[in-house]
């Protein structure tokens, strides 16, 4: 519905934002469960359980985002240089208060920063939870689970970079299939 047609081609949009909807869905579920926990609070409820419940989803959704982040960034830079309407769109939106004056690349890195922030928050919550509270051990497990998710993301990224280096060498060798 854009005047003058689309600002970006569908494949460029997919390259830039491909994994964001999956990450958004997981965090929306976590938020919804936390809101439900607040509304229906009793001592048997556990914040740690919510994060444990979604740890497999986090392991599944974050590695593709992290692995393709550089490609997303490169696509944004290329499109901004080649497409004046995209450049104008970025500048207009970067100036909006809801963007915090941050560029699209700066905003796209935010999901990666989210997991360590959540781990720190859960750690603070654990410090202020009484030892006899059953949620204390669940919070410890949730923190451990988030650390495992982050380790998995880093390991997956390392493997992807190693594979890319192998492919780069293969492509440099003349006549190599």
GIRA-V786860 format. One record per backbone hydrogen bond with DSSP energy under -1.0 kcal/mol. NH is the residue of the N-H (numbers start at 1). CO is the residue of the C=O. E is the energy in kcal/mol with one decimal. If there is no record, write none. Layout:
nh={NH NH}
co={CO CO}
e={E E}
//
This chain:
nh={5 13 14 15 16 17 18 20 23 24 25 26 27 28 29 30 31 32 33 34 35 36 37 38 39 40 41 45 51 52 53 54 58 59 60 61 62 66 67 68 72 73 74 75 76 77 78 79 80 81 82 83 87 88 89 90 91 92 93 94 95 96 99 100 102 107 108 109 110 113 114 117 118 119 120 121 122 123 124 125 126 127 128 129 133 136 139 140 141 142 143 144 145 146 147 148 149 150 151 152 153 154 155 156 157 158 159 160 161 162 163 164 165 166 167 168 169 170 171 172 173 176}
co={2 9 10 11 12 13 14 17 19 20 21 22 23 24 25 26 27 28 29 30 31 32 33 34 35 36 38 42 47 48 49 50 54 55 56 57 58 62 63 64 68 69 70 71 72 73 74 75 76 77 78 79 83 84 85 86 87 88 89 90 91 93 96 97 99 103 104 105 107 109 110 113 114 115 116 117 118 119 120 121 122 123 124 126 130 133 135 136 137 138 139 140 141 142 143 144 145 146 147 148 149 150 151 152 153 154 155 156 157 158 159 160 161 162 163 164 165 166 167 168 169 173}
e={-2.0 -2.2 -2.4 -2.1 -2.4 -3.1 -1.8 -1.3 -2.0 -3.0 -2.4 -2.0 -2.4 -2.3 -2.2 -2.2 -2.5 -2.8 -2.5 -2.4 -2.6 -2.3 -2.2 -2.0 -2.4 -2.6 -1.0 -2.1 -1.3 -2.2 -2.4 -1.1 -2.2 -2.2 -1.7 -2.3 -2.1 -2.6 -3.1 -1.7 -2.4 -2.8 -2.7 -2.3 -2.3 -2.4 -2.7 -2.8 -2.5 -1.8 -2.3 -2.4 -2.3 -2.6 -2.4 -2.7 -2.3 -2.7 -2.3 -2.5 -1.3 -1.0 -1.5 -1.8 -1.8 -2.1 -2.5 -1.2 -1.0 -1.3 -1.1 -1.3 -2.5 -2.5 -2.3 -2.3 -2.8 -2.1 -2.3 -2.4 -2.5 -1.9 -1.3 -1.6 -1.5 -1.9 -3.0 -1.9 -2.2 -2.5 -2.7 -2.4 -2.6 -2.6 -2.3 -2.2 -2.4 -2.4 -2.4 -2.8 -2.5 -2.4 -2.7 -2.8 -2.3 -2.3 -2.4 -2.4 -2.5 -2.1 -2.5 -2.4 -2.1 -1.9 -2.5 -2.5 -2.0 -2.4 -2.5 -1.2 -1.2 -1.5}
//
